[in-house]
Amino acid sequence: MNLEKAIYIVDSFDGDYVKLKRIDKESDDLKLVARALLPQEITEGSKLKCEMLQYELLE
């Protein structure tokens, strides 16, 4: 299990899931996360911090 701090940007919405792109580390992979685990107010382009499996809106 990966518990390190990571910064993501919301790439797109896909039904009940959100595709996140990591921006604090070089990666072309998108992470698929259940919408219910993320803050309700996110939109495409929102920045999120993930730490200890908790997502927090940065902007």
Helices and strands as residue ranges (DSSP letters): E 6-14, E 17-22, E 30-34, G 35-37, E 47-51, E 54-57
